Amino acid sequence: MADSLYAGAAPTVGVAQTSTPTSGYIKYAPAGVTLSGSDVTGPFSYLGAGGFQAGTGTPDSTYVLPTSRYPNTRGTLTSSQAVWSLEFGTDAQTFQVRFNYQTGGVYRLNVDGRKVADLMTTVGGTTPGSTHLMTIDLGSAAPRTIRLDFYTVPFGGVFLPPSATMWRVPPRGGRMMVLGDSISDGSAQNTGGGAGTWFHRAARLLGCTDAWDEGRGGTGYISAGTSPVYATFGDRVAADVVAWAPTRLVIWGGYNDNTGSQSAIGSAAASLFSAVKTGLPACQVLVIGCWAPTASPAGSITNTDATIRTAATAAGFPFVSPLTGGVYDAAGALLATHGAFITSGNAAGYVGADNVHPTDAGHVYLSRRIVAAWREVLAP
């Protein structure tokens, strides 16, 4: 049920390049954004990110984006955090969402906790960098919870008809976060970038609406990635994770590190885990070992998986091995063996053409595998 599709009548969605809403509609603006006319600050719940800021210049000063992921600046869309969600309650039949069109922009509409479409959908638009309005008609006026999952969509507010109201919907299920690489942050092999990975599905399955993707492609325990990243997990953990106080945290990396020194990987993992324990003493943590996109992983991948498991046990964190499906408790005891994530039989369907990153089907599969493993060790 948590990851199911909306069973109501399909909403009608249209997009136009315009800054003029339907006549008489009332503007619910993001905090810090002032539009012409009489604005109301929208009672929005921003989910999956924090530190929302407006940009500078026209029209960027009337749109917000989060700054809660490295490099933690409003900056350009390539350096800002692009994955986040918006939630609110309304009794409107029709409403309009104001956004700045970017060619890579995608969204997913959720009504009353159910996805209207399984995968992210392009926002559509005409001229990149210009104001657009997305008009969503739900077919009838009724109290509902609306959620919009975004990837690369600067947000400028919602317009409601004067007969409708809007209210805040608090987050549910605590704050879940992943610190990881492109397996969590998305790639060209899946739809919707980081908004389309295993992580957000897993969060829904665990009952969490506030899911923060703090993955950055190319990074790891000792790998700082390439431009515009240049930051290891240890470099990023204070500002990207600890500062935002998650209640559940998945740490999944190692693939980008596996050709490096095992001693260096072990030391970096121990330092990272210590920082998490000190900064987040009450957080439930799950460490996942080295990703293996084939059924016959190289020795460097096997060694990296073992190195990370040793560090997790020393830190008192539960661990899951993608190579074997072994689930270990905080003391390092084997609780269960679920089997390898990727096998010779499923690799073609779950791993993309680059032979590294999961496909859409692969991310659906990984969400189920990881949730099943974590349920072995989650506190009741």
N, C-alpha and C positions, 0 to 999 in steps of 0.2 A: 504493500500500500504506500509506503513512504516514497517510493521511486516510481509511482504509477502515473498514468496520464489523466488529465482532466476529463470527466465524463459528461460535462454539460455541453450545451450548444457551442459550436466553435465560434470564438469571437471574430469579428471582422476587423482587419488591421490595414490601415492605409498610411502612406508617408508622402508628405509634400514639402518642397523647399519653400518655406514661408516662416515669418516670425509673427504672423497675425493669427491669433486663435479664432475660433468661432465666436461671433458677436455675443457679448454678455458673459463669457466665461471668466472665471476668477482665477488669478494666478497664485499658485502655491509654490513659492520660490525656495531654493536652497538657502540656508543661513549664509549671510554674507553676500548674497546676490540681490541686486535691486534692478527690477525691470521697470518699464514705463507704466504708469497707472498706479493702482492701489494693490500692492502686494500683500500676501499673507505668507508668513514663514511656514513652510510645510512641515507637518508633524511626521517627518520621514524617519524610518529606522534604516540607517546605513549599515549594511552587513558585509562581512568578508574583508573589510578594510577600515582604516581610520585616518585621521589627520586630513580631512577633506579641505581643500583650498581652491579658491577661484584663481584663474590665471591673470595675466596682464594683457592689456591691449584689447582691440576690438576684433572679434566678438568674445575672445577667450575670458575676459573679465566677468562674463556672465554665465560661466560654466564651472562646475567643480569636478575635481578628481582627487583621489586619495594620495597620501604621501607616506603610507605606512610600510612600504617595501623599499629596500635599497634601490637607488641611492637616496631615497627619502626626500625627494624634492618634487615640486609641482611639475617643473620641466616639460620636456616633450613627451609625447605619448610612448615613445620607445623606451624612455627611462622611467616614466611614472608607472605606478601600479595600474594595470588596465582591467583587472578582474575584480568585480565587486557586485553587490546586489542592493536593491532598494525595495522596501516593503512599507505598505500603508493599508489602512482600511478605508473603504468608501462605499457609499450607496448609489454611486453614479452608474447609469447605463453606459454613458460614453465619456471618455476623458482623453486629453491630449498630452503627450509627453514631448517636452522641448529638449532637443539635443543638437550637438554639433556633429555634422556628418563627417565620418572618416571612412575611407574605403574598406578598412579592415573591420569596421564595427559590426558586431553581432549581438543578439539579445535572445532571451528566453522568457516568455510570459508564463507566470504561474497564477492560478486562480484557486483560492481556498486550499492552498497547500499542494495542488496538483499541477504538473507541467502540461501546458497546452500542446507543446511539441517536445519530443524527446531530445533532439539535438538543438544546438544554437542555430539561429536564423539570421541571415544578413538583415541589417536595419533598412537597407535600401536608401536611396538618396540620389541627388543630382550633382551638386557641386561640392567637392570636398572642402571642409573648412567653413561651410555655411550653415546657418540655422535651418533646422527642419523640425516639423511637427509630425509625430506619430499619433494618429487618431485610432483609438481602440474602442470598438462598440461591442459590449457584452450581450446585447440582445434584449436585456431587461434591466430595470432598476431594482437592486436588492443589495443588502449589506454583504460585502465580500472582503476578503483579504487579497490584496494584489501584491505580487512580487515580480520584479524585473531583474533578471540576471544579465549583467553587461560585460562585454569585452571590447575595449577601445571605443567607449561611448561617453564623451564629456556630457554631463547632465546639467540641464538648465531649468528644470522645474516641471510642474504638472498643472494643466488647466482643467477646471471642473465647471460644469454648468451651475448657475446660481442656486438651483434647487437641491444640489447635492452637498454632502459634507465629507470631510476627511478626518481620520483619527490615526493615532500612532498604534502600531502593533509591536509589542516588545519582542525581542529575540527569545527563542526557546532552545532548551537543550544545552545551555552553556556556550562557550566559545571554543571551537575546534580549529586547529591550525596544523599545517604541514610545513616543515622546513626541508626543502629538497631541491632537486634539479629538474630537468625538462621532462622526466617521467611524470612528475606531478604538475609542472608548469605548462605542459603541452608542447606540441610540435606541429609540423606540417602534415603529419600522418593522422591527425585527428581534427575534428571539426570544433571550432570555437576556441582554439588555443587553450589557455589555462582554465577557462570556464567549462571546458568539455572533457576534463580528465576524470580519472577514477575518484579523485579526492572529493569532489562535490557530491557525487553519487553516494560515496561512503558516508559522508556527513548526513545526508538525508536518511540513509538506512539506520543511522545511530540517533536520529531524532534531533539533529542540530541544525538550526537555520542560520547560525552565524559562523560560516566556514571561511577561514582565511587561508588563501593559497600564497604562502611565502616561498614558493619555489622559484629558482632562477636557473635557466638553462646554462649548462656548462660548468656549474659550480659543484663543490663537494667539500669533503673534509680538508683536502689540501689543494684542490683545484679552484682557482679564482675565476675561471672562465675567460671569456673574451669581451671586448667592448660591447655594450657599455657597463659591464658588470665589474670584473676585477675585485671580487670579494668572496672569500671562503665562507663556509657555514659559521666558523668562529668569528669572522669579521662582522657577520650580519646578525648574529643571534641577539645581541643586546637591544638594538634598535628595531629589528624586524619581529622579534618574538617576545622576549622578556618584557619589554616596555608595554605590551598590549595584553598581558596577563591571560593567556589561554587557560582553559580548564582541562583540555585534552590536546596533546601534541604528538604528531607523528614525525619522526626524523627518518628520512629515507634518502640515502645517497651512497656514494662509493663507486659507481660505475665510471664517473669521470676521473676517479683517483686510481683505478686499479693497476695502471702501469707504473705507478710511483712506488716509493719506498714504503714497505709495510710498517716499518718502525715509525715513519712519519705519520702514516695514516692512523696508527694506533695512538700515538701521542696527541694528534689533533682531535681524535674522537674522545679521548679521555678528558681533554681540556674543555671541549664543547659540552659534554655531558655534565661535567662539574659546574659549568656556568648555568646550565639549565636547572640542576638540582638546587643551586644556591638562589637563583633568581625566581624560581617557580616551585617552591617546596611542596605545594599542594596539588600540582598539575599531574594528571595521568599521562604517562609518556609511553609510547611504543616505538621501538627502534626496528626498522626493516633493513635487512642486509643488502648486499650488492645485487643489483638487477642483472639478470642473465637473459638476453633475448634469444638464446638458442638452447637446445636440449643438451649441448655438449660445451659447457663454458670453459674458457681457458683457465689455466692454473692460476693466473693473476686474479681472475674474478673469484675463484674458489678461495684463494688466500685472503682476499679483501673481505669476503663474507665472514670468514673465521676471525679475522682481526677485529672487525666491528662487533661481532658477537662477544668476544673476550672483553672489549671495552664496555659494552652494555652491561654485562654481568657484573663487572667490577663497580659500575655505577649504580647497580640495583634497578636496571630498567628491563622490562620484558623485551623479547627479541623474536623476530620472525625471519627465517631464511627463505628468500625466493627460490633458492637452488633446490631445497629439499622439502619446503613447506613445514619445517620443524618450528614448533611454537615453544618458546622457553619462558619460564616465569622470571620474576625479578631476581631470584637466587641462582638462575642459570639452569634450573632443572627442566628437562624436556617434558612438556605437558601432553603434546600430541604431535603427530606428523601428518600433515594434510597433503603432502606430495608437491613436487616441483610446480612452480607457477607456469613455466613454459616447457612444453614437451615437443617431441618430434611430430606428434599428431596434431597439436593445436597452433604451432608457431605460424603457419601460413595464414591463419585466420586472425590471429591476435597481434602479430608484429607487422609493421608497415614495410613499404618497399625499400626503406633505408636500412632495413635489417637491424634496427635498434629500438625505435619508438613504437608504442602500442597504437593500434588502430582504434576507431570508435568502439568496435566490438571488444577489442582488447581492454579498453578502459572500463567497459561494463563488467567484464569478467574480473579484472583486478579489484574492482570495488567489492565484489562479492567475496573474493578470496581474502582480502585484507580484513573486512568486517568479520568474517567467520573466524579468522585467526585472533583478532583482538577480543572477540567475545570469550575466547578461552581464558583470557587473563584479566578482563575488566572486573573491577570491584562490583559487587552486587548493589 
